[in-house]
Amino acid sequence: MSTDTFAFAFNPQNIDNMVNKAKETLDIRLFEIAFTKF
């Protein structure tokens, strides 16, 4: 593991971006599931 990867992984900005991306993906998935059920 390089120091660049380590720095990237522990950069709060990058963590925020990854969390937001994950939330968006999850929201879209839940939205699709809800729509196909009803």
Backbone bond lengths (Angstrom), bond angles and torsions (degrees), N, CA, C in turn:
res aa  C-N    CA-C-N  psi(-1)  N-CA   C-N-CA  omega(-1)  CA-C   N-CA-C  phi
1 M - - - 1.469 - - 1.529 108.64 -
2 S 1.312 115.41 122.35 1.466 119.41 -179.07 1.520 110.65 -81.16
3 T 1.316 115.80 161.54 1.464 120.06 179.19 1.523 110.69 -66.53
4 D 1.334 116.92 -28.69 1.469 120.30 177.58 1.524 110.79 -62.72
5 T 1.321 115.64 -46.40 1.462 120.50 179.15 1.519 109.99 -61.76
6 F 1.325 115.46 -42.98 1.460 121.34 -179.90 1.526 110.15 -61.17
7 A 1.328 116.34 -47.24 1.465 121.50 179.78 1.526 110.40 -62.14
8 F 1.314 116.47 -41.62 1.467 120.56 179.46 1.525 110.58 -62.83
9 A 1.331 115.67 -46.20 1.459 120.64 -176.02 1.525 111.88 -63.86
10 F 1.325 116.14 -32.16 1.460 118.98 -175.62 1.528 113.40 -104.41
11 N 1.327 115.81 14.87 1.461 120.86 175.20 1.533 107.53 -82.82
12 P 1.339 118.70 116.69 1.470 121.64 -176.92 1.523 112.99 -53.44
13 Q 1.328 116.95 -37.15 1.465 120.90 179.57 1.527 110.40 -60.75
14 N 1.324 116.26 -45.75 1.458 120.79 179.98 1.520 111.63 -66.57
15 I 1.332 115.70 -37.83 1.464 119.94 177.84 1.527 109.32 -63.06
16 D 1.329 117.27 -45.42 1.463 121.27 177.43 1.521 110.81 -57.09
17 N 1.332 116.05 -47.10 1.460 120.32 -179.40 1.521 111.29 -59.99
18 M 1.321 116.63 -43.74 1.466 120.75 -179.48 1.525 111.01 -65.68
19 V 1.331 116.26 -41.00 1.464 120.55 179.06 1.524 109.92 -63.40
20 N 1.335 116.76 -45.69 1.461 120.55 179.42 1.517 111.65 -62.03
21 K 1.338 116.57 -42.58 1.463 120.59 177.42 1.528 110.71 -60.14
22 A 1.321 115.54 -44.22 1.465 120.27 179.94 1.526 110.63 -63.42
23 K 1.329 117.02 -42.07 1.465 121.46 179.10 1.523 110.66 -62.42
24 E 1.349 116.68 -45.68 1.462 120.82 178.96 1.519 110.43 -58.36
25 T 1.328 115.87 -47.23 1.464 120.82 -179.63 1.521 110.12 -60.57
26 L 1.330 116.26 -43.87 1.456 121.56 -179.32 1.526 110.47 -64.83
27 D 1.336 117.84 -44.57 1.459 122.13 179.11 1.520 110.98 -58.76
28 I 1.331 116.38 -46.09 1.463 120.70 179.87 1.523 109.85 -61.71
29 R 1.322 116.67 -43.53 1.463 121.67 -179.71 1.525 110.34 -61.84
30 L 1.329 117.76 -47.14 1.462 121.52 -179.81 1.522 110.83 -63.71
31 F 1.332 116.04 -39.16 1.453 122.75 178.16 1.528 110.19 -59.58
32 E 1.347 115.66 -46.96 1.464 121.17 179.45 1.525 110.88 -63.02
33 I 1.327 116.44 -43.49 1.468 121.00 -179.99 1.529 109.82 -62.05
34 A 1.323 116.72 -45.70 1.464 121.49 -179.67 1.526 110.52 -59.96
35 F 1.331 116.13 -41.67 1.457 120.00 -177.57 1.520 112.78 -69.45
36 T 1.337 117.01 -37.14 1.460 119.03 -178.93 1.520 110.95 -73.67
37 K 1.332 117.56 -24.22 1.462 120.76 -179.92 1.533 111.80 -76.83
38 F 1.310 117.45 -33.61 1.471 120.40 -175.56 1.521 113.66 -100.68
